[in-house]
Amino acid sequence: DAKTTQPNSMESNEEEPVHLPCNHSTISGTDYIHWYRQLPSQGPEYVIHGLTSNVNNRMASLAIAEDRKSSTLILHRATLRDAAVYYCILRAPYNFNKFYFGSGTKLNVKP
Amino acid sequence: EAGVAQSPRYKIIEKRQSVAFWCNPISGHATLYWYQQILGQGPKLLIQFQNNGVVDDSQLPKDRFSAERLKGVDSTLKIQPAKLEDSAVYLCASSDGGALRDTQYFGPGTRLTVL
């Protein structure tokens, strides 16, 4: 019962910005939007999260649509180290903080 | 700060054998999660503990899988007997349980191959 939809794969050139889209049309008003990434042979790691407003941190930016039915993770300058599977996740704080993982987007970064 | 520790990193067994995985969460984290990640898929939650109590085990195949978290710290996940379809990476994660942020921190995982 995946609650998010992402493209299976995307490709980017090194040093260029990357926009990773996610659809979550059934999001509830209290669900948080989290993004994690998973490097090969590692566990997922936190990237960014938000509720309604756009968010920035040292790793990325998160743009959330006004109706909250979609969001976009923005990597401002992709590096080879950013090649990973990126997961858009809904977290339900009133359902034991459950994470609903989708199948993720595999990002390939070309030198 | 030490991260989430898991062992072993790799395990190969034959079907119908038993196997156990161990997880040590980040110190002070009240919530512990076990996920199963089949190749090419996102992680699927198997069981969630709050301290040493089970919060959600709705997707745990209870006829063969069991998990415990004694004293609210370390946790063990067991499969007995294993099936071919149990081949996957088993991820452990922990969080401090704060509702507003509640970031989950993942361990490196245990890759299980069932032959």
Backbone of each chain as ProteinMPNN parsed JSONL, in Angstrom:
{"seq_chain_A": "DAKTTQPNSMESNEEEPVHLPCNHSTISGTDYIHWYRQLPSQGPEYVIHGLTSNVNNRMASLAIAEDRKSSTLILHRATLRDAAVYYCILRAPYNFNKFYFGSGTKLNVKP", "coords_chain_A": {"N_chain_A": [[0.832, -1.197, 0.0], [1.783, 1.311, -1.043], [2.216, 4.764, -0.591], [3.32, 6.735, -1.974], [4.488, 7.894, -5.166], [7.063, 7.538, -7.43], [9.402, 8.275, -10.097], [11.09, 5.512, -11.639], [13.801, 5.733, -12.311], [16.365, 8.227, -12.777], [18.545, 10.488, -14.51], [21.474, 12.469, -14.282], [23.773, 15.15, -14.952], [27.033, 15.693, -13.637], [27.595, 18.355, -11.339], [25.336, 19.74, -12.073], [21.949, 20.913, -11.363], [19.456, 18.803, -9.808], [16.176, 17.62, -9.991], [14.005, 15.815, -8.198], [11.003, 14.222, -8.463], [7.917, 13.588, -6.616], [4.851, 12.015, -6.093], [2.087, 12.204, -3.961], [-0.776, 11.775, -3.566], [-2.72, 10.957, -1.773], [-2.143, 11.966, 0.68], [-2.477, 12.753, 4.137], [-3.676, 15.417, 6.281], [-1.932, 15.578, 8.424], [0.346, 14.185, 7.855], [3.859, 13.981, 7.547], [6.355, 14.796, 5.11], [9.056, 13.019, 4.157], [12.394, 12.656, 2.971], [14.692, 10.223, 2.121], [17.871, 8.763, 1.372], [19.571, 6.035, -0.202], [22.614, 4.69, -0.337], [24.694, 2.413, -2.231], [24.834, -0.778, -0.723], [24.366, 0.18, 1.845], [22.426, 1.364, 4.677], [19.35, 3.265, 4.513], [19.615, 6.874, 4.583], [18.866, 9.923, 6.246], [17.65, 12.764, 4.506], [16.035, 15.142, 4.202], [13.109, 16.837, 5.499], [9.622, 17.858, 5.614], [6.547, 19.706, 6.276], [4.513, 21.609, 5.41], [5.676, 23.945, 4.396], [8.313, 25.051, 2.179], [11.633, 23.734, 2.482], [15.053, 24.042, 3.432], [18.287, 22.621, 3.657], [21.704, 21.714, 4.401], [22.15, 19.661, 2.645], [20.142, 19.522, 0.697], [17.152, 20.852, -0.949], [13.659, 21.086, -0.282], [10.734, 21.189, -2.005], [7.385, 21.809, -1.614], [4.215, 21.209, -2.9], [1.399, 23.45, -3.032], [-1.074, 22.23, -2.486], [-0.145, 20.004, -1.272], [-0.016, 17.543, -2.504], [2.061, 16.712, -3.982], [5.658, 16.698, -4.149], [9.038, 17.946, -4.426], [12.358, 17.008, -4.453], [15.319, 18.772, -4.357], [18.51, 18.731, -5.52], [21.17, 20.784, -5.479], [23.654, 20.937, -6.783], [24.678, 18.301, -8.356], [26.774, 15.622, -7.38], [29.126, 12.927, -7.956], [28.984, 11.385, -5.72], [26.376, 11.585, -4.984], [24.926, 9.702, -6.284], [22.447, 7.389, -5.9], [19.652, 5.598, -4.421], [16.714, 7.327, -4.061], [14.294, 7.932, -1.687], [10.981, 8.884, -1.272], [8.968, 9.537, 1.39], [6.11, 9.106, 3.426], [5.359, 10.143, 6.658], [3.475, 9.19, 9.366], [2.487, 10.843, 12.022], [0.506, 10.384, 13.898], [0.044, 7.765, 13.83], [1.773, 6.027, 15.216], [4.128, 7.064, 14.2], [4.704, 5.827, 11.754], [6.548, 4.908, 8.861], [6.005, 5.158, 5.436], [7.306, 3.652, 2.872], [8.033, 4.089, -0.592], [8.965, 2.774, -3.807], [11.138, 4.152, -4.663], [13.549, 6.327, -6.413], [16.1, 5.71, -8.594], [19.009, 7.418, -8.856], [21.271, 8.334, -11.262], [24.426, 9.698, -11.741], [26.253, 11.365, -14.065], [29.652, 11.81, -15.01]], "CA_chain_A": [[0.0, 0.0, 0.0], [2.662, 2.468, -1.147], [1.459, 5.994, -0.631], [4.061, 7.692, -2.8], [4.828, 7.446, -6.502], [8.265, 8.191, -7.928], [9.956, 7.619, -11.288], [12.026, 4.442, -11.286], [15.189, 6.167, -12.436], [16.658, 9.513, -13.394], [19.954, 10.676, -14.786], [21.888, 13.858, -14.195], [25.192, 15.418, -15.15], [27.706, 16.225, -12.459], [27.607, 19.805, -11.163], [24.069, 20.334, -12.472], [20.878, 20.654, -10.398], [18.586, 17.648, -10.035], [14.848, 17.738, -9.386], [13.412, 14.483, -8.062], [9.593, 14.429, -8.13], [7.183, 12.575, -5.862], [3.41, 12.244, -5.967], [1.473, 11.604, -2.766], [-2.104, 12.379, -3.678], [-3.603, 10.563, -0.659], [-1.534, 12.444, 1.924], [-3.412, 13.337, 5.095], [-3.253, 16.73, 6.738], [-0.915, 15.507, 9.477], [1.51, 13.422, 7.395], [5.084, 14.673, 7.161], [7.039, 14.298, 3.914], [10.478, 12.792, 4.413], [13.223, 12.09, 1.907], [15.88, 9.486, 2.509], [18.575, 8.169, 0.24], [20.267, 4.806, 0.134], [23.802, 4.405, -1.141], [24.878, 0.96, -2.377], [25.268, -1.584, 0.432], [24.187, 0.913, 3.095], [21.054, 1.634, 5.065], [18.883, 4.605, 4.128], [20.009, 7.989, 5.447], [17.969, 11.076, 6.205], [18.053, 13.901, 3.672], [15.286, 16.355, 4.53], [11.692, 16.593, 5.67], [8.804, 19.057, 5.751], [5.121, 19.492, 6.461], [3.774, 22.435, 4.454], [6.531, 24.966, 3.783], [9.572, 24.61, 1.574], [12.687, 23.56, 3.469], [16.419, 23.96, 2.929], [19.373, 22.277, 4.571], [23.002, 21.697, 3.707], [22.181, 18.607, 1.644], [19.148, 19.65, -0.368], [15.95, 21.65, -0.7], [12.402, 20.376, -0.478], [9.645, 22.071, -2.445], [6.108, 21.121, -1.388], [3.122, 21.866, -3.599], [0.447, 24.11, -2.144], [-2.086, 21.255, -2.072], [0.626, 18.937, -0.609], [-0.162, 16.251, -3.178], [3.331, 16.378, -4.613], [6.827, 17.41, -3.644], [10.227, 17.794, -5.25], [13.656, 17.12, -3.797], [16.242, 19.474, -5.234], [19.949, 18.717, -5.242], [21.546, 21.992, -6.218], [24.775, 20.606, -7.676], [24.877, 16.865, -8.177], [28.124, 15.067, -7.449], [29.118, 11.477, -8.148], [28.61, 10.78, -4.432], [24.911, 11.657, -4.829], [24.291, 8.566, -6.965], [21.809, 6.592, -4.853], [18.196, 5.491, -4.556], [16.074, 8.355, -3.237], [12.952, 7.534, -1.276], [10.016, 9.86, -0.767], [8.273, 8.771, 2.425], [5.149, 9.814, 4.28], [5.405, 9.727, 8.058], [2.196, 9.427, 10.023], [2.802, 11.042, 13.439], [-0.558, 9.892, 14.772], [-0.037, 6.313, 13.638], [3.046, 5.512, 15.725], [5.218, 7.553, 13.362], [5.047, 4.846, 10.73], [7.091, 5.356, 7.585], [5.494, 4.45, 4.272], [8.284, 3.725, 1.798], [7.713, 3.667, -1.948], [10.039, 1.984, -4.416], [12.287, 5.016, -4.829], [14.121, 6.72, -7.705], [17.546, 5.5, -8.687], [19.656, 8.549, -9.517], [22.591, 8.098, -11.838], [25.105, 10.962, -12.007], [27.307, 11.177, -15.066], [30.758, 12.786, -14.889]], "C_chain_A": [[0.869, 1.25, 0.0], [1.829, 3.725, -1.297], [2.155, 7.061, -1.451], [4.4, 7.053, -4.135], [6.014, 8.253, -7.009], [8.695, 7.534, -9.231], [10.992, 6.581, -10.867], [13.469, 4.906, -11.327], [15.271, 7.544, -13.072], [18.161, 9.617, -13.584], [20.283, 12.16, -14.749], [23.363, 13.96, -14.53], [25.768, 16.008, -13.869], [27.708, 17.75, -12.497], [26.314, 20.488, -11.584], [22.993, 20.067, -11.408], [20.034, 19.452, -10.809], [17.274, 17.878, -9.297], [14.199, 16.355, -9.373], [11.953, 14.644, -7.619], [8.994, 13.282, -7.33], [5.709, 12.973, -5.805], [2.892, 11.523, -4.735], [0.063, 12.175, -2.635], [-3.03, 12.031, -2.518], [-3.052, 11.015, 0.693], [-2.601, 13.027, 2.842], [-2.836, 14.643, 5.623], [-2.133, 16.711, 7.76], [0.33, 14.744, 9.052], [2.674, 14.355, 7.072], [5.659, 14.016, 5.903], [8.528, 14.209, 4.229], [11.144, 12.305, 3.134], [14.447, 11.442, 2.534], [16.595, 9.047, 1.234], [19.359, 6.954, 0.726], [21.406, 4.588, -0.851], [23.978, 2.895, -1.233], [25.442, 0.323, -1.11], [25.204, -0.827, 1.763], [22.712, 1.02, 3.431], [20.644, 3.017, 4.609], [19.373, 5.668, 5.115], [19.099, 9.185, 5.203], [18.529, 12.168, 5.301], [17.359, 15.177, 4.149], [13.844, 15.979, 4.82], [10.942, 17.915, 5.824], [7.339, 18.692, 5.937], [4.317, 20.287, 5.432], [4.695, 23.393, 3.696], [7.761, 24.336, 3.143], [10.676, 24.637, 2.626], [14.039, 23.504, 2.773], [17.33, 23.442, 4.027], [20.641, 22.139, 3.744], [23.038, 20.659, 2.602], [21.308, 18.922, 0.443], [18.072, 20.673, -0.002], [14.735, 20.789, -0.98], [11.333, 21.393, -0.831], [8.343, 21.281, -2.355], [5.009, 21.908, -2.087], [2.112, 22.43, -2.612], [-0.631, 23.152, -1.637], [-1.468, 20.026, -1.388], [0.496, 17.583, -1.3], [1.089, 15.861, -3.962], [4.448, 17.182, -3.959], [8.008, 17.127, -4.549], [11.462, 17.97, -4.389], [14.626, 17.743, -4.79], [17.662, 19.339, -4.704], [20.553, 19.818, -6.092], [22.713, 21.776, -7.188], [25.12, 19.144, -7.441], [26.36, 16.506, -8.263], [28.012, 13.56, -7.639], [28.691, 10.765, -6.87], [27.109, 10.809, -4.18], [24.184, 10.529, -5.552], [23.769, 7.594, -5.911], [20.35, 6.37, -5.241], [17.579, 6.481, -3.567], [14.628, 7.966, -2.962], [12.172, 8.744, -0.758], [9.079, 9.091, 0.163], [7.257, 9.665, 3.125], [5.265, 9.255, 5.694], [4.107, 10.158, 8.728], [2.41, 9.595, 11.519], [1.732, 10.531, 14.387], [-0.863, 8.425, 14.52], [1.318, 5.731, 13.988], [4.232, 5.933, 14.864], [5.647, 6.549, 12.308], [5.563, 5.525, 9.473], [6.494, 4.509, 6.472], [6.471, 4.671, 3.116], [7.634, 3.37, 0.47], [8.891, 2.869, -2.489], [11.249, 2.829, -4.779], [12.683, 5.317, -6.257], [15.617, 6.495, -7.656], [18.149, 6.631, -9.495], [21.045, 8.149, -9.988], [23.208, 9.448, -12.185], [26.277, 10.691, -12.935], [28.384, 12.235, -14.907], [30.827, 13.701, -16.1]], "O_chain_A": [[0.752, 2.12, 0.863], [0.851, 3.747, -2.043], [1.639, 8.167, -1.605], [4.578, 5.839, -4.233], [5.985, 9.484, -7.022], [8.393, 6.363, -9.458], [11.684, 6.752, -9.863], [14.273, 4.521, -10.478], [14.375, 7.97, -13.802], [18.942, 8.935, -12.92], [19.471, 13.0, -15.137], [24.11, 12.99, -14.411], [25.092, 16.717, -13.125], [27.812, 18.353, -13.565], [26.204, 21.708, -11.463], [23.106, 19.112, -10.64], [19.913, 19.129, -11.991], [17.262, 18.277, -8.133], [13.884, 15.799, -10.425], [11.692, 15.144, -6.525], [9.491, 12.157, -7.36], [5.371, 14.119, -5.506], [3.225, 10.361, -4.5], [-0.24, 12.945, -1.723], [-4.022, 12.725, -2.292], [-3.457, 10.497, 1.734], [-3.518, 13.71, 2.386], [-1.655, 14.937, 5.434], [-1.45, 17.717, 7.948], [1.286, 14.664, 9.823], [2.502, 15.38, 6.413], [5.466, 12.822, 5.671], [9.17, 15.215, 4.532], [10.523, 11.624, 2.318], [15.137, 12.037, 3.363], [15.995, 8.973, 0.161], [19.75, 6.86, 1.889], [21.189, 4.336, -2.037], [23.456, 2.167, -0.389], [26.396, 0.82, -0.512], [25.921, -1.17, 2.703], [21.851, 0.796, 2.58], [21.5, 3.86, 4.345], [19.527, 5.409, 6.309], [18.631, 9.415, 4.088], [19.724, 12.459, 5.325], [18.016, 16.17, 4.461], [13.4, 14.902, 4.424], [11.536, 18.951, 6.124], [6.941, 17.537, 5.781], [3.534, 19.715, 4.673], [4.514, 23.623, 2.5], [8.188, 23.243, 3.512], [10.656, 25.457, 3.544], [14.158, 22.983, 1.664], [17.16, 23.788, 5.196], [20.65, 22.411, 2.543], [23.873, 20.754, 1.702], [21.677, 18.628, -0.694], [18.077, 21.266, 1.077], [14.776, 19.879, -1.808], [11.059, 22.326, -0.075], [8.216, 20.211, -2.95], [4.88, 23.117, -1.897], [1.988, 21.94, -1.489], [-1.055, 23.251, -0.486], [-2.187, 19.117, -0.975], [0.872, 16.566, -0.718], [1.144, 14.776, -4.541], [4.212, 18.201, -3.309], [7.986, 16.185, -5.342], [11.596, 18.966, -3.678], [14.737, 17.289, -5.929], [17.975, 19.771, -3.595], [20.448, 19.776, -7.318], [22.751, 22.36, -8.271], [25.769, 18.794, -6.456], [27.094, 17.021, -9.107], [26.931, 12.987, -7.499], [28.11, 9.681, -6.918], [26.618, 10.14, -3.272], [22.963, 10.409, -5.446], [24.541, 7.041, -5.127], [19.875, 6.886, -6.253], [17.895, 6.461, -2.378], [13.848, 7.706, -3.878], [12.652, 9.511, 0.078], [8.468, 8.103, -0.245], [7.521, 10.84, 3.381], [5.267, 8.041, 5.894], [3.701, 11.318, 8.666], [2.508, 8.597, 12.233], [2.015, 10.27, 15.556], [-1.898, 7.91, 14.944], [1.94, 5.037, 13.183], [5.237, 5.225, 14.809], [6.834, 6.437, 12.003], [5.075, 6.582, 9.075], [6.481, 3.281, 6.559], [6.471, 5.719, 2.471], [6.793, 2.473, 0.399], [9.709, 2.354, -1.727], [12.284, 2.286, -5.166], [12.226, 4.664, -7.196], [16.312, 7.021, -6.788], [17.843, 6.791, -10.676], [21.878, 7.689, -9.208], [22.572, 10.261, -12.857], [27.168, 9.897, -12.631], [28.085, 13.41, -14.697], [31.691, 14.575, -16.166]]}, "seq_chain_B": "EAGVAQSPRYKIIEKRQSVAFWCNPISGHATLYWYQQILGQGPKLLIQFQNNGVVDDSQLPKDRFSAERLKGVDSTLKIQPAKLEDSAVYLCASSDGGALRDTQYFGPGTRLTVL", "coords_chain_B": {"N_chain_B": [[28.947, 10.366, 18.0], [27.826, 7.074, 18.192], [26.501, 5.021, 15.608], [23.645, 3.04, 14.507], [24.121, -0.315, 15.173], [24.585, -3.432, 13.559], [24.6, -6.984, 13.345], [25.068, -10.326, 12.021], [26.854, -8.986, 9.12], [26.538, -10.316, 6.778], [24.883, -13.324, 5.805], [24.562, -16.674, 4.989], [22.386, -19.283, 4.474], [20.762, -22.524, 4.43], [17.534, -23.44, 3.166], [14.937, -23.96, 5.536], [16.608, -23.882, 7.697], [17.58, -22.119, 10.73], [17.963, -18.663, 11.701], [19.45, -15.762, 13.169], [19.375, -12.281, 13.835], [21.071, -9.414, 15.039], [20.653, -6.275, 16.691], [21.818, -3.142, 17.753], [20.662, -0.238, 18.94], [20.924, 3.394, 18.573], [22.176, 5.034, 21.419], [19.851, 5.733, 23.942], [17.668, 5.949, 22.281], [14.273, 5.385, 22.019], [12.583, 4.071, 20.29], [12.512, 1.313, 18.098], [13.023, -0.269, 14.997], [12.449, -2.947, 12.717], [13.117, -3.73, 9.407], [12.385, -5.291, 6.273], [14.075, -5.632, 3.271], [13.664, -6.386, 0.088], [15.446, -7.178, -2.863], [15.617, -4.477, -5.081], [13.362, -3.234, -4.157], [11.603, -0.955, -1.921], [12.193, -0.532, 1.643], [10.313, -2.626, 3.877], [8.3, -2.418, 6.68], [8.666, -4.6, 9.369], [8.415, -4.956, 12.176], [7.823, -2.858, 15.006], [9.142, -1.429, 17.874], [8.427, 0.201, 20.946], [10.303, 1.296, 23.423], [10.449, -1.606, 25.288], [8.144, -2.709, 24.352], [5.822, -3.958, 21.899], [4.736, -2.066, 19.181], [3.762, -2.217, 16.579], [3.28, -4.983, 14.668], [2.133, -5.911, 12.415], [2.881, -6.737, 9.855], [4.618, -8.778, 10.189], [5.577, -12.047, 9.562], [4.312, -14.208, 11.525], [4.37, -16.923, 11.881], [6.875, -17.789, 11.365], [8.723, -15.823, 11.888], [10.204, -14.038, 14.577], [10.651, -11.57, 17.131], [12.435, -9.763, 19.611], [12.937, -7.399, 22.244], [14.699, -7.035, 24.694], [14.873, -5.417, 27.829], [14.582, -3.015, 26.613], [16.608, -2.118, 24.921], [18.905, -3.517, 23.118], [18.04, -5.576, 20.279], [16.717, -8.6, 18.849], [16.113, -10.371, 15.894], [14.532, -13.185, 14.643], [14.418, -15.957, 12.385], [12.682, -18.837, 11.71], [11.438, -21.759, 10.477], [13.701, -20.865, 7.78], [12.745, -19.651, 4.527], [13.066, -19.707, 0.928], [12.126, -17.275, -0.082], [12.739, -15.513, 1.892], [15.13, -14.359, 1.467], [16.875, -11.437, 1.58], [17.676, -8.028, 2.522], [17.992, -7.215, 5.872], [17.059, -4.608, 7.766], [17.781, -2.547, 10.515], [16.495, 0.093, 12.439], [16.489, 3.105, 14.412], [14.891, 5.549, 16.521], [14.385, 8.657, 18.308], [11.853, 9.013, 19.041], [10.473, 11.402, 19.145], [7.677, 13.251, 18.249], [7.505, 15.415, 16.485], [9.762, 15.586, 14.826], [11.252, 13.128, 14.548], [13.312, 11.525, 13.158], [14.479, 8.647, 11.543], [17.186, 6.506, 12.11], [19.275, 4.453, 10.343], [20.776, 1.205, 10.42], [23.549, -0.627, 8.846], [22.521, -2.947, 7.801], [21.71, -6.472, 7.384], [22.575, -8.842, 5.104], [20.776, -11.46, 3.947], [20.983, -14.621, 2.525], [19.147, -17.251, 1.313], [19.464, -20.545, 0.507]], "CA_chain_B": [[27.815, 9.497, 18.417], [27.826, 5.821, 17.455], [25.268, 4.775, 14.877], [22.971, 1.775, 14.744], [24.996, -1.439, 14.859], [23.927, -4.685, 13.234], [25.46, -8.113, 13.006], [26.217, -10.189, 11.136], [26.585, -8.198, 7.914], [26.121, -11.255, 5.736], [24.577, -14.666, 6.292], [24.066, -17.607, 3.977], [21.878, -20.495, 5.1], [19.897, -23.318, 3.574], [16.119, -23.348, 3.564], [14.513, -24.708, 6.737], [17.487, -23.597, 8.828], [17.236, -20.955, 11.546], [18.954, -17.595, 11.668], [19.124, -14.65, 14.067], [20.071, -11.03, 13.571], [21.159, -8.588, 16.248], [20.682, -4.83, 16.463], [22.042, -2.258, 18.889], [20.258, 1.097, 18.454], [21.617, 4.565, 19.116], [21.926, 5.156, 22.847], [18.769, 6.63, 24.319], [16.533, 5.903, 21.357], [13.22, 4.546, 22.574], [11.856, 3.331, 19.245], [13.368, 0.466, 17.266], [12.291, -0.823, 13.86], [13.053, -3.929, 11.816], [12.578, -3.698, 8.055], [12.87, -6.253, 5.279], [14.211, -4.996, 1.957], [13.917, -7.309, -1.014], [16.215, -6.534, -3.938], [14.863, -3.644, -6.018], [12.165, -2.667, -3.518], [11.814, -0.151, -0.73], [12.061, -1.293, 2.889], [8.983, -2.925, 4.398], [8.347, -2.55, 8.125], [8.247, -5.886, 9.95], [7.999, -4.787, 13.559], [8.229, -1.609, 15.635], [9.118, -1.459, 19.33], [8.551, 1.418, 21.734], [10.994, 0.696, 24.572], [10.462, -3.054, 25.048], [6.816, -3.134, 23.944], [5.56, -3.968, 20.462], [3.755, -1.084, 18.735], [3.17, -2.68, 15.326], [3.896, -6.167, 14.06], [1.1, -6.393, 11.505], [3.448, -7.336, 8.651], [5.583, -9.805, 10.579], [5.048, -13.407, 9.389], [4.527, -14.707, 12.884], [4.567, -18.374, 11.92], [8.297, -18.122, 11.226], [9.544, -14.703, 12.352], [9.966, -13.528, 15.925], [11.585, -10.508, 17.508], [12.323, -9.324, 20.984], [13.771, -6.271, 22.634], [14.795, -7.141, 26.142], [15.386, -4.251, 28.554], [14.375, -1.8, 25.845], [17.813, -1.623, 24.248], [19.21, -4.369, 21.974], [16.942, -6.375, 19.738], [17.058, -9.754, 18.026], [15.095, -10.844, 14.951], [14.811, -14.589, 14.319], [13.612, -16.631, 11.362], [12.758, -20.276, 11.962], [12.532, -22.049, 9.557], [13.814, -19.92, 6.675], [12.297, -20.022, 3.191], [13.817, -19.041, -0.134], [11.644, -15.902, -0.266], [13.234, -14.654, 2.975], [16.374, -13.725, 1.026], [16.642, -9.997, 1.592], [18.471, -7.288, 3.508], [17.201, -6.885, 7.065], [17.533, -3.325, 8.274], [17.332, -2.09, 11.818], [16.531, 1.55, 12.571], [16.024, 3.595, 15.703], [14.572, 6.974, 16.589], [14.187, 9.058, 19.697], [10.431, 8.976, 19.338], [9.854, 12.711, 19.181], [6.665, 13.242, 17.195], [7.611, 16.469, 15.49], [10.817, 15.383, 13.852], [11.317, 11.677, 14.479], [14.178, 10.958, 12.131], [14.936, 7.276, 11.769], [18.584, 6.258, 11.785], [19.351, 3.069, 9.915], [22.024, 0.475, 10.422], [24.003, -1.032, 7.51], [21.737, -4.075, 7.331], [22.241, -7.829, 7.269], [22.137, -9.454, 3.849], [20.506, -12.887, 4.117], [20.761, -15.442, 1.335], [18.628, -18.574, 1.641], [19.7, -21.434, -0.651]], "C_chain_B": [[27.829, 8.24, 17.559], [26.474, 5.64, 16.795], [24.633, 3.468, 15.291], [23.896, 0.649, 14.291], [24.159, -2.683, 14.571], [24.968, -5.763, 12.989], [24.616, -9.363, 12.858], [25.897, -9.301, 9.947], [26.074, -9.079, 6.789], [25.866, -12.624, 6.375], [24.023, -15.479, 5.141], [23.635, -18.871, 4.7], [21.079, -21.279, 4.071], [18.463, -23.216, 4.088], [15.861, -24.345, 4.689], [15.479, -24.549, 7.923], [16.987, -22.364, 9.58], [18.349, -19.929, 11.459], [18.487, -16.487, 12.609], [19.986, -13.458, 13.722], [20.012, -10.175, 14.836], [21.259, -7.118, 15.876], [20.909, -4.097, 17.779], [21.726, -0.835, 18.448], [21.148, 2.2, 19.037], [21.197, 4.74, 20.58], [20.811, 6.162, 23.131], [17.562, 6.623, 23.407], [15.495, 4.897, 21.838], [12.575, 3.638, 21.532], [12.833, 2.577, 18.359], [12.501, -0.213, 16.215], [13.127, -1.914, 13.191], [12.317, -3.848, 10.48], [13.152, -4.857, 7.247], [12.929, -5.54, 3.927], [14.597, -6.043, 0.92], [14.558, -6.531, -2.15], [15.31, -5.756, -4.889], [13.619, -2.995, -5.44], [12.554, -1.756, -2.353], [11.667, -1.004, 0.52], [10.604, -1.47, 3.306], [9.093, -3.145, 5.895], [7.841, -3.918, 8.565], [7.683, -5.698, 11.353], [8.576, -3.491, 14.101], [8.065, -1.753, 17.141], [9.153, -0.022, 19.884], [9.047, 0.951, 23.098], [10.982, -0.82, 24.375], [9.088, -3.6, 24.699], [6.629, -3.038, 22.445], [4.442, -2.975, 20.123], [3.018, -1.576, 17.496], [3.947, -3.886, 14.838], [2.952, -6.766, 13.024], [1.657, -7.064, 10.247], [4.537, -8.358, 8.966], [4.96, -11.183, 10.383], [5.276, -14.213, 10.659], [4.68, -16.225, 12.968], [6.042, -18.735, 11.844], [9.215, -17.028, 11.759], [9.179, -14.367, 13.807], [10.999, -12.461, 16.233], [11.365, -10.162, 18.963], [13.274, -8.172, 21.237], [13.794, -6.243, 24.159], [15.416, -5.881, 26.72], [15.313, -2.982, 27.724], [15.607, -1.261, 25.152], [18.055, -2.462, 22.997], [17.98, -5.135, 21.519], [17.485, -7.516, 18.901], [15.858, -10.116, 17.157], [15.484, -12.263, 14.537], [13.878, -15.086, 13.221], [13.808, -18.139, 11.562], [11.458, -20.952, 11.538], [12.549, -21.065, 8.387], [13.293, -20.52, 5.374], [13.107, -19.241, 2.165], [13.432, -17.568, -0.254], [12.058, -14.961, 0.862], [14.565, -13.995, 2.614], [16.14, -12.235, 0.836], [17.703, -9.355, 2.478], [17.544, -6.934, 4.664], [17.835, -5.667, 7.726], [16.943, -3.06, 9.644], [17.45, -0.571, 11.842], [16.083, 1.93, 13.974], [15.722, 5.078, 15.611], [14.31, 7.341, 18.037], [12.719, 9.211, 20.052], [9.746, 10.316, 19.432], [8.912, 12.887, 18.007], [6.935, 14.263, 16.107], [8.661, 16.176, 14.429], [11.002, 13.902, 13.527], [12.068, 11.143, 13.274], [14.546, 9.541, 12.515], [16.373, 7.151, 11.299], [18.728, 4.766, 11.518], [20.746, 2.495, 10.112], [22.384, 0.039, 9.013], [23.23, -2.214, 6.945], [22.485, -5.395, 7.389], [21.68, -8.432, 5.985], [22.007, -10.949, 4.049], [20.268, -13.538, 2.77], [20.323, -16.819, 1.794], [18.733, -19.45, 0.401], [18.782, -22.656, -0.62]], "O_chain_B": [[27.841, 8.328, 16.331], [25.44, 6.042, 17.33], [25.019, 2.86, 16.289], [24.393, 0.658, 13.164], [23.163, -2.951, 15.243], [26.063, -5.497, 12.494], [23.563, -9.474, 13.486], [24.745, -8.898, 9.788], [25.28, -8.645, 5.954], [26.526, -13.023, 7.334], [23.135, -15.035, 4.414], [24.412, -19.465, 5.447], [20.761, -20.779, 2.992], [18.214, -22.948, 5.263], [16.476, -25.408, 4.772], [15.197, -25.027, 9.022], [16.088, -21.662, 9.12], [19.505, -20.252, 11.187], [17.289, -16.298, 12.819], [21.157, -13.591, 13.366], [19.041, -10.211, 15.592], [21.872, -6.76, 14.87], [20.271, -4.396, 18.789], [22.469, -0.275, 17.642], [22.007, 1.949, 19.883], [20.023, 4.61, 20.925], [20.824, 7.286, 22.63], [16.538, 7.228, 23.726], [15.792, 3.72, 22.039], [12.08, 2.56, 21.861], [13.847, 3.122, 17.925], [11.395, -0.67, 16.501], [14.352, -1.814, 13.11], [11.088, -3.889, 10.417], [14.257, -5.334, 7.509], [11.955, -4.924, 3.496], [15.732, -6.518, 0.894], [14.245, -5.361, -2.368], [14.354, -6.306, -5.436], [12.899, -2.286, -6.144], [13.686, -1.788, -1.87], [11.08, -2.085, 0.467], [9.775, -0.581, 3.113], [9.892, -3.968, 6.342], [6.747, -4.344, 8.194], [6.613, -6.213, 11.68], [9.667, -3.072, 13.715], [7.005, -2.142, 17.63], [9.833, 0.847, 19.34], [8.317, 0.295, 23.841], [11.48, -1.284, 23.35], [8.874, -4.811, 24.741], [7.194, -2.161, 21.791], [3.352, -3.029, 20.692], [1.809, -1.384, 17.366], [5.156, -3.802, 14.621], [2.965, -7.973, 12.781], [0.968, -7.881, 9.635], [5.294, -8.751, 8.078], [3.919, -11.47, 10.974], [6.328, -14.829, 10.831], [5.074, -16.754, 14.007], [6.432, -19.845, 12.207], [10.38, -17.296, 12.053], [8.014, -14.409, 14.202], [12.089, -12.453, 15.662], [10.252, -10.255, 19.48], [14.274, -7.997, 20.541], [13.024, -5.535, 24.809], [16.372, -5.341, 26.165], [15.918, -1.973, 28.087], [15.662, -0.076, 24.824], [17.495, -2.177, 21.939], [17.018, -5.315, 22.266], [18.566, -7.421, 18.319], [14.725, -10.161, 17.636], [16.62, -12.512, 14.133], [12.715, -14.691, 13.14], [14.931, -18.642, 11.58], [10.438, -20.736, 12.193], [11.513, -20.495, 8.045], [13.385, -21.726, 5.145], [13.75, -18.244, 2.491], [14.285, -16.714, -0.494], [11.774, -13.764, 0.813], [15.071, -13.165, 3.37], [15.307, -11.825, 0.028], [18.516, -10.039, 3.099], [16.446, -6.417, 4.457], [18.98, -5.699, 8.178], [15.766, -3.315, 9.896], [18.414, -0.017, 11.315], [15.382, 1.168, 14.641], [16.231, 5.775, 14.733], [14.051, 6.483, 18.88], [12.369, 9.497, 21.197], [8.562, 10.382, 19.762], [9.322, 12.686, 16.864], [6.635, 14.021, 14.938], [8.461, 16.49, 13.255], [10.917, 13.49, 12.37], [11.516, 10.395, 12.467], [14.883, 9.264, 13.666], [16.731, 7.63, 10.223], [18.358, 3.93, 12.342], [21.753, 3.192, 9.99], [21.629, 0.295, 8.075], [23.275, -2.463, 5.74], [23.714, -5.437, 7.436], [20.466, -8.52, 5.805], [22.999, -11.637, 4.293], [19.456, -13.068, 1.972], [21.021, -17.481, 2.562], [18.154, -19.133, -0.638], [18.848, -23.5, -1.513]]}, "name": "protein", "num_of_chains": 2, "seq": "DAKTTQPNSMESNEEEPVHLPCNHSTISGTDYIHWYRQLPSQGPEYVIHGLTSNVNNRMASLAIAEDRKSSTLILHRATLRDAAVYYCILRAPYNFNKFYFGSGTKLNVKPEAGVAQSPRYKIIEKRQSVAFWCNPISGHATLYWYQQILGQGPKLLIQFQNNGVVDDSQLPKDRFSAERLKGVDSTLKIQPAKLEDSAVYLCASSDGGALRDTQYFGPGTRLTVL"}
